[in-house]
Amino acid sequence: MKVAIIGAGAWGTALAITVARGGADTILWSYDGLYKEFDGVDMPHNLTITKDMSDTKETDTWLIVTPSAFFRETLNKARVHYNGQPVIICTKGAECSTGQFMSEILNDVLPECIDFGILSGPQFAAEVAMGCPTGSTLAGTDAAIEAGQQALNKLYLEISSDIIGTQICGVGKNAAALISGYNSVAAPSENERAMLFTRVWGDVVKIGIASGAQTITFLGLCGLGDLILSATSPTSRNYSGGMAIANGNKPEGTVEGIHALCGLIERANALGIDVPVLKEMKNKLKI
């Protein structure tokens, strides 16, 4: 099996290492030829780094792992090299300007892709790169799930058919983690933090149900699992980004929660759903 990983940030590189350890010949595409290095982690011998997108053409599966802000742009660059492979979307987020989820952008840019899936769950990239036990939800078509299971055989995979719900969980936990980090500084009491945390997730679930998501999905690895990991730990870039904003500083690195919060509100407006807590927190965060 030959797998292409498109995107060489921390999560893309960690997934490439994991896929290669599982036995697949792995191509990791990076726009500048660079990739994330993890202390104490060697790159497998069957992992190749490239900045030539054409190297992804003759592969069996694509895993797309670019930040949500660049997902459409990267997919437009990749489409000329698409060869009918199943595509696994590993980006958690929503497009800020449209509120579209990554699968919807995929359908816009690459409508010929019939088989696609979503990978989402409680995953800190460094721990995945080190080989720590990690579980994720994999939702998609039968062919995409089969391809994902082969490529990601080093992960525990919870299989789902709820493509939209799996994505909303990933988007929602990014926003919730950003808000939780902000409130860890700005909210004066633990009671208030718990109240806001619960109400934020309630707004996310409302959007999910209105979009056709299954309630059970919000209790799975992509929902409750990822929420516990990302919205309670400063290791999360979204959580630490929220803390930085509360302290009057600029967040470091890619903070998907900013785009996620904007995208969720756009989605809620389109659905005619009131999400007062998300809107209130967006105003407080001044984003």
N, C-alpha and C positions, 0 to 999 in steps of 0.2 A: 504494500500500500504506500502511496505517495501523497503527502498532505501539504497544502500551502497555508501558511499563517500570514495574513495580510495585516501588518501593523506590529511594530517592534518596540512598543513601550513596555512598561513593567508587566502588564497582564499578557500581552502578546508574546513576549519573550518567555514568560513562565509557561504558557500553554505550549509553545514550540518545544521547550525542554521536555515537558510532560509527554507530548505526542511522540517525540523521538525516543524517549525512554521506553515507551510502549512498543517500539519496534518499527514504526513507520519511517521511511525516508522523508525528511521534513525540510521544506523550504520556508525560510522566514524572510518576508519582504519588509524592507525598511526604506522609507523615502530618501534617506541620506546615508544609508549603509551602516548606521549605528544601531545599537540595541542596548537594552538594559542589562547591566552586569550585576549579578548577585554575589555577595561575599561567600566564599566557600563552595560555590556551585560551578562545576565545570560544564562546558557546552558539550553535549553528546557528539560523537564522531559522525553520526548520520544526520546532523543538522547543518544546513547550509544557509548562510546569510547572503541576501542579494538586494540590490536596489533596482534591478531590471524586472519590471512587472511581467514581461513575457515569460519569465521562468516559472510563473504560476500556471501556465496554460496546460501543460501535460501532467496534471495531477489528478488524483481521484476525488479529493474533497477540498473545499476552501473553508477556512475559519477566518472570519473578518473581525478584527480586534482594534479598529481605529477609534479615537474619541468621537463621540456623537457629533461634535461640531464639524468634523471633517469626513463624516461617513459618506455623505452624498458625493463630495468631491473625489474621494478615494475610489468609490465605486464607479464613478464616471471614467476614471483612469483605467480601472481594471476591466471594464465591460468588453473591450475589444479582444481581450485574452480569455474571456469566459468560454468554456468548452463543454457546458452541460453538466458540470459537477454539482452534487449537493452542496449547499452553502449553509454553514452554521454561523449564525450571528452571535458574537460574543461581546458585543458592545451593549452596555446598559445605559439607555438614555432616550431622550426625545429631542427632536430638532426644535430649537428655541423659537424660531420665527414662524413655524407652521404647527407645532405640537405633534407632528408625525412621529410615529415610532419607527424603529430601524427596519422592520419588515415592510412597512408601508413605503419607505424610501426605496427598499430593494425592489418592490413591485413597480415603482415608478421608473427606476433607472434600468432594471434588468428584468423586464416582464417575462422573458423567456426562461427564467429560473423557476422551475416547477417545484423542485424539492428543496426545501429550506427548513432550518430549525433554529431554535433559540437556546443558548446555554446561559443559565443564570443561577447564582447561588451564593452561599457564604464563602468567599474566596479572597484571602489576602495573597497577592501575587508572590511575595517573597516566600511564604510558607509553602505555596504550591511548587515553586521552583526547588525548594529543599526536599520535596517529596513527602510533606506532612499529609496525613489522611484528610481528604477533602471530598465533599459531596456537592452535587449540583443538580438542578432540574434541567432536563433536556426535553424540549417540546418541539414537535414538528411533524412532517409527513413521515410515513413509514421508511422511505428510502433515506431521508435525512437522519432519522434516528438510528438506523442501522449503520450509516457511515460514521455518525458521531460516536456510537458505541465502540466501533473498531478503532477510531483515531484516539479516543479518550479512555482507553481501557485501564488507565492508571487512576481514574477518578471513580468514585461511587456516583452512579447516575440514577436519579429519580425520573422516570419516564412519564411524560404528560402529553395530552393532545391540546392543551389550553395555550395556544400560541400567544394570544392577546393578553391573557392573564399573567403569563410568565414575564412578558415584557413590562407590563404595568407594575408588577412587583419590583423589577429591577430599577425602573424609573423612580418609583415611589420611595424605595429605600434610599436612593441617592439624595432625594429632596429631604426625606426625614432625617438622614444623618447630618446633612448641612444644618438643618433647623435645630437638631439636638445639640450639635456642637456650639451653635450660637447661644442657645438657651442655657448651656452649662456655665456660661459666663454671665449672660444678661438676665436670666430668671433668678430671683433672689432665694427661692426655696425649692426643695426637692418635690414638695407637693405640686407646685406649679409646673415644674419640668415634666412630671409624670402626666399631669392633666393635658398639657400641650402636646406631648409625645403621642398620647392616645388619640387626641382629636385630629392631629395631623394624619395619622394612619387611617382614621375613620374617613377623612376626605379622600384619601387615595383609594380606599376600598369602594367608596361610592362611585368614583370614576370608573373603576374596574367593572363593577356590576353593570353599570349603564352601558359599558362597551361590550358586554357579552362574556366577561370573564367568569370562571367558576369560583365560587366562594372557597372551596377546598384548596385552591392554588395559593391563597394568601396564608395558609397554614403550613405550606411545604417549605422545602429548602430555599426556593427562590423568594419566598415571602417572609415568614417568621424567622427562618434560619438566617437569611441575609440581613434582615432588620436588626436582629440581636447582635450580629457581628459588627455591622457598619455604623449603627446609630448609638453605640455605647462605648466606642473605643477611639482614642486619639490617633491610633494607628491608621484609621480610615482617613483618607485625604479629604473626604467630604466633611467629616466631623471636625477635623483640625482646621479645615477651611472656614467652617462656621465660627469656630473659636477665634480665628484670626480676624474675621470681620467684626465680631463683637468687641474685640480689643482695639479696633481702629486700624488694623493692618491689612495689607493685601495678601490674599491666599497664595500659597506656593503651588506650582504645578497645575495639572489639569483637575479642576473641581467640577465634576459632572453634575453635582447637585444644583448648581446655578442654572444650567440649561434645563435640567429636569424639572425644577420648580416652575420655570417659565412655561415649559412645554405642557405640564399638567394643567396649569391654569388655562392655557389656550384650548386644551382638550375639553376641560370642564365648560368653558364658555360655549364651545361648539355644540356640546351636548345639552346645554341649558341647565347645568347643574351648579348649585351654589356650593362653593368651597371656601367658606369665610376664613377658616384658620390658615389655609395656604395663602390666601390673598393678604391676610393680616401680616403673616410672617415675611412675605415678599416685600411688603412695605417697610417692615422693621429692618430687614437686611439691606434695603436700598439697592435692589438689583432689578 
